[in-house]
Amino acid sequence: MLFGAIFAVNSCLHSFLILSFTEAKRVTMDVGFYYAANAAGRLIGTLASGFSYQIAGLPLCIAVAAGMIGLSWLGTLKIRVQNFCPNEN
């Protein structure tokens, strides 16, 4: 139940953030891109973790995961928040 609660909060947070960063006229395109990118990321992560585990076990699997977290962090550096109040016009 704890995992389910954390997962639900994380999912709600992602949905809130994607809607906060999008413009009103691009909502459907941005949300669609988010879900497509999320699915692609899950596929790549699953394949990379399985492949790295087969090659060198848990240490390489954790190292690959850490590398992917680093790449994700680098990607977030390009996000600029112009107006974080979605209800403000």
N, C-alpha and C positions, 0 to 999 in steps of 0.2 A: 504494500500500500504506500510505503514511503517513496519507492521508486516512481509509482504512478503519480503521486502528488508532485514530485519534483519535475517529472516529465511534462505534466500538464502546465505547471507554472512556466517552464522553459518554452513550451509551445506557444503559450499566450504572449510571452515576452517577445518572441520572434515575430509573431503576427502584428503586435503593436508597433514594433520597430520598423517593419517593412512598410506599414501604412503611414508611419510618421515621416519616413524619408522620401515618400513618393509625392508627386504632384497630383492634383485632382483629375486632370485630364489624362494621366498616364497610369492610373491605378491598376487596371486590368493587365496591362503589359508588364508592369513592374512586379506585380504579385505572381503572374505566370512565370516570369523569368526567375523569380526567387524559388518557386517550387521546382522548376526544371533544374536550376543550379543545385538545389538541395538534393534532389534525386541523383544527379550526376556525381556530386560529392560523396554521397553514401556508397554508390557503386565503386568509385575509385578507391575509397577508403577500405571497403570490404576486400576488394581484389589485392590492394597493396598490403594489407595486414596479413591476408592468407598467404600471399607469395613470400613476404619477408619471413613469416613464421616457418614456412617450409624450408627456406634457405638456411637460416641461422637461429631459429627458435625465438624465444621470448625477448632476449636483449635487442635483436634487430627489429623485431616488431614494435617494441617500445620506442626505439630510436627513430623509426620511420614515422610513428605517430607524433613524436616530438617535432620532427621536421615539418610535418603537415600543419601542426599547430603554429609553428613559426611562420610558415607561408601564409596561413590564414591571418595572423597578426599583421604581417606586412601588407596584406590586402586591405585591412581595416584602416591603415594609416591614410589612405586616400579619401576616406569618407569625411566630408565636411558638413557640419550641421549649420544650416543657415537660420532656420526658425524651428525650434523644438516644441512650440506650442501649437498643436494641430487645430485647436478650436479658435485660435486667434485669426482674424481676417484683416 
